Amino acid sequence: MPLPNEDRIYTYADYLSWTEDVRAEIIDGVPYLHAAPSRIHQEILSELHRQIANYLVGKECKVYPAPFHVVLNLEEETMTKEEQRNVFEPDLTVVCDKSILDDRGCMGSPDMIIEIVSPSTARKDKVEKFNKYELAGVKEYWIVEPLEKIVSVFTLQKNQRFGRPEMYMDEDQVKVSIFPDLIVDLEMVFSH
């Protein structure tokens, strides 16, 4: 849900000024508050994080669960990072290029993003964020639907567009395209 004052454009500088108890994202300068996640959401997030983090032990890439912000430079090249108008808090973010990390989060395109949808976020995750992540060059984007126990996996193609999604159900195992030997067991993810 948008914050009350929709008449102005919000930036990363505004985001940084909010207190830590405010969980929000900014899409094209419009801030959206996050509702408290459900228990099922958190169980799915925890299991996905566990599987990916265990795989990444000793490797260059790192996985970060929310709250962890990602600032995507989708505007003019001349904008400073404080002027950026797209700040996201994906449920899971995988970053392999340490140069885009700072003490606050990720300043640039991560390698992989996972969003766990709820009825209130489905439209934003499946349309607005999908388009922004594609434009930013995120290599792999997962949309996890807890109620249906379905995962849609989008991978960035050579034409810099997400291809047709690979669809998985709760009894499937998903090979992560950005890592040659990581397989996520969805039976464990959805065993709540």
PEJO-V331908 format. One record per residue. RES is the residue in three letters. PHI is phi in whole degrees, 0 to 359 (* if undefined). Layout:
# PEJO-V331908
res->(RES;RES)
phi->(PHI;PHI)
This chain:
# PEJO-V331908
res->(MET;PRO;LEU;PRO;ASN;GLU;ASP;ARG;ILE;TYR;THR;TYR;ALA;ASP;TYR;LEU;SER;TRP;THR;GLU;ASP;VAL;ARG;ALA;GLU;ILE;ILE;ASP;GLY;VAL;PRO;TYR;LEU;HIS;ALA;ALA;PRO;SER;ARG;ILE;HIS;GLN;GLU;ILE;LEU;SER;GLU;LEU;HIS;ARG;GLN;ILE;ALA;ASN;TYR;LEU;VAL;GLY;LYS;GLU;CYS;LYS;VAL;TYR;PRO;ALA;PRO;PHE;HIS;VAL;VAL;LEU;ASN;LEU;GLU;GLU;GLU;THR;MET;THR;LYS;GLU;GLU;GLN;ARG;ASN;VAL;PHE;GLU;PRO;ASP;LEU;THR;VAL;VAL;CYS;ASP;LYS;SER;ILE;LEU;ASP;ASP;ARG;GLY;CYS;MET;GLY;SER;PRO;ASP;MET;ILE;ILE;GLU;ILE;VAL;SER;PRO;SER;THR;ALA;ARG;LYS;ASP;LYS;VAL;GLU;LYS;PHE;ASN;LYS;TYR;GLU;LEU;ALA;GLY;VAL;LYS;GLU;TYR;TRP;ILE;VAL;GLU;PRO;LEU;GLU;LYS;ILE;VAL;SER;VAL;PHE;THR;LEU;GLN;LYS;ASN;GLN;ARG;PHE;GLY;ARG;PRO;GLU;MET;TYR;MET;ASP;GLU;ASP;GLN;VAL;LYS;VAL;SER;ILE;PHE;PRO;ASP;LEU;ILE;VAL;ASP;LEU;GLU;MET;VAL;PHE;SER;HIS)
phi->(*;292;290;303;271;273;278;234;269;262;230;301;299;297;306;293;277;284;292;298;280;271;255;209;233;236;238;52;84;255;277;230;284;265;281;296;290;283;299;298;305;292;294;296;302;298;289;298;299;300;296;289;297;299;296;278;304;81;255;292;286;229;245;234;276;295;277;208;264;234;259;256;276;251;259;298;298;280;288;284;296;292;272;299;247;228;233;244;235;298;294;223;228;249;234;254;263;296;291;264;263;226;294;263;164;242;250;146;276;288;281;212;227;237;243;257;276;232;305;279;247;304;298;295;292;275;240;298;292;309;295;292;294;296;300;282;88;297;288;215;230;252;245;256;249;299;293;273;56;234;237;255;246;250;242;288;268;299;276;65;236;290;280;301;288;271;250;226;246;298;265;271;243;248;276;280;292;280;233;294;228;261;237;263;270;287;299;288;297;261;274;278)
